[in-house]
């Protein structure tokens, strides 16, 4: 039985897409409706690898929600007392053990909503996101607009540039934006460049 149509017990929802596609906005928009509904309890979580902001914050319109920052996924279980819904942002930064934690939450009839990059900067499934997408009951795949000059096609990839040059295939998978001389753009598949990939 559901309390209302915004909580789906035991259901995993995944919001995915490249950077600049509005994943965090969609996650907040989906969950924040619950604050107007009496008797519902929810929590936001994010991995400590995301050091850009203290809270979960959208890139463009300054929406922000408080969250619990965790290093290990099992920390979620220590905080879920009475929760109907758990929202997790930047899930691609977690290791494989997030899978077992999500399963435990679903078996407790908790609605789990996850947002994350489906593909890394190389255009390859990002860590455990492929597993989470395979497990999902509902997937919302978002798109951005290609940053390449005069293109404006649908962007499905995240382009990493270091010193304004495309990052090499063998570079580290995870470099958090703002940590150095790297920048990220949304790109269509035609203009997505990964030296050394083929």
C-alpha positions in Angstrom: 0.0 0.0 0.0 1.3 3.5 -0.8 0.6 6.5 1.3 0.1 8.5 -1.8 1.4 8.5 -5.4 4.7 10.2 -4.5 6.0 7.3 -2.4 6.4 3.9 -4.1 7.4 1.3 -1.4 10.2 -1.0 -2.5 10.7 0.8 -5.8 14.1 2.0 -7.2 14.0 5.0 -9.4 17.2 6.2 -11.2 17.7 9.6 -12.8 20.7 9.6 -15.1 22.4 11.6 -17.9 25.5 13.7 -18.6 26.6 16.7 -16.6 24.4 19.8 -17.1 21.3 17.7 -17.8 19.4 18.7 -14.6 19.7 15.4 -12.7 20.0 17.1 -9.3 17.2 19.5 -10.1 15.0 16.6 -11.0 15.9 14.7 -7.8 15.1 17.6 -5.6 11.9 18.4 -7.5 10.8 14.8 -7.3 11.4 14.5 -3.5 10.7 18.0 -2.2 7.0 17.6 -2.9 6.8 15.3 0.1 7.4 18.1 2.5 3.8 19.2 2.0 2.5 15.8 2.8 1.9 15.0 6.5 3.4 11.8 7.8 6.1 11.3 5.2 9.8 11.1 6.1 12.6 11.3 3.7 16.4 12.0 3.7 19.0 13.0 1.1 22.4 11.5 1.0 25.5 12.2 -1.1 29.1 10.7 -1.2 31.9 12.6 0.5 33.8 12.5 -2.8 31.5 15.3 -4.0 33.3 18.2 -2.3 31.8 21.0 -4.4 29.2 22.1 -1.9 28.1 21.1 1.6 24.5 20.4 0.6 22.9 19.1 -2.5 22.6 22.0 -4.8 21.6 22.5 -8.4 24.0 24.1 -10.8 21.8 26.7 -12.5 18.9 27.9 -10.3 20.4 27.6 -6.8 17.9 25.1 -5.4 19.5 23.5 -2.3 18.6 20.9 0.2 20.3 19.6 3.3 21.8 16.2 3.1 23.9 13.7 5.0 27.3 13.3 3.5 28.7 9.7 3.8 31.9 7.9 3.0 30.4 4.4 3.0 27.0 3.3 1.8 26.2 1.3 4.9 26.0 4.7 6.8 22.7 5.1 5.1 21.2 2.2 7.2 22.2 4.1 10.4 20.0 7.0 9.5 16.8 5.6 8.0 14.6 5.2 11.1 11.1 5.7 9.9 12.0 6.9 6.4 9.6 6.2 3.5 12.0 7.5 0.9 15.8 7.8 0.5 17.3 10.1 -2.2 20.9 9.7 -3.2 22.8 12.2 -5.4 26.0 11.6 -7.3 25.7 7.9 -6.9 28.4 7.1 -9.5 31.0 8.0 -6.8 30.1 5.0 -4.6 31.7 1.6 -4.8 29.9 -1.8 -5.5 28.7 -2.1 -1.9 26.0 0.5 -2.6 24.1 -2.3 -4.5 23.6 -4.4 -1.4 22.5 -1.3 0.6 19.9 -0.4 -2.0 18.5 -3.9 -2.0 18.2 -3.8 1.8 16.3 -0.6 1.6 14.0 -1.9 -1.1 13.3 -5.0 1.0 12.2 -2.7 3.8 9.6 -1.1 1.5 11.6 2.1 1.2 11.3 4.0 -2.0 14.9 4.7 -3.3 15.6 7.5 -5.8 19.1 7.8 -7.2 20.7 10.4 -9.4 24.0 10.0 -11.2 26.1 10.1 -14.3 25.4 7.0 -16.4 28.6 7.4 -18.4 32.0 8.6 -17.3 34.1 11.2 -19.3 35.2 8.3 -21.6 31.6 7.5 -22.6 31.8 4.2 -20.7 29.3 3.1 -17.9 30.3 4.9 -14.7 31.3 2.5 -12.0 28.2 0.9 -10.4 25.6 3.0 -12.4 25.2 0.2 -14.9 24.2 -2.1 -12.1 21.8 0.4 -10.6 20.2 1.0 -13.9 19.7 -2.7 -14.5 18.1 -3.0 -11.0 15.8 0.1 -11.5 12.0 -0.2 -11.7 11.9 3.2 -13.3 14.6 5.1 -15.3 14.5 8.8 -16.3 17.3 9.6 -18.7 18.0 13.3 -19.2 19.9 15.1 -21.8 21.8 18.4 -22.1 22.6 20.6 -25.0 26.0 20.2 -26.7 28.5 22.9 -25.7 30.5 22.5 -28.9 30.4 25.8 -30.8 27.4 26.1 -33.1 26.2 22.6 -32.5 23.3 22.6 -30.0 22.4 18.9 -30.6 21.2 16.6 -27.8 24.2 16.0 -25.5 24.5 12.5 -24.1 28.1 12.6 -23.0 30.3 14.5 -20.5 33.4 16.0 -22.0 36.4 16.5 -19.7 38.9 19.1 -20.7 42.3 19.6 -19.0 44.1 22.8 -20.0 41.4 23.1 -22.7 42.4 19.8 -24.2 40.3 16.5 -24.2 41.2 14.3 -21.3 43.1 11.1 -22.3 41.4 7.7 -22.0 43.9 6.6 -19.4 43.5 9.6 -17.1 41.9 9.0 -13.7 38.2 8.3 -13.9 37.2 10.6 -11.0 38.4 14.1 -10.8 35.9 16.3 -9.0 35.1 19.5 -10.9 37.1 22.5 -9.4 39.9 20.3 -8.1 42.4 21.5 -10.7 42.6 22.8 -14.3 39.9 20.5 -15.6 36.5 21.7 -16.8 33.5 19.7 -18.0 31.1 20.2 -20.8 28.1 18.4 -22.2 28.7 17.1 -25.7 26.8 15.2 -28.3 28.4 11.9 -29.5 29.7 13.5 -32.6 31.7 16.1 -30.7 32.7 13.9 -27.7 36.5 13.5 -27.8 38.6 10.9 -25.9 42.1 10.5 -27.2 43.4 6.9 -26.8 39.9 5.4 -26.6 40.2 3.6 -30.0 
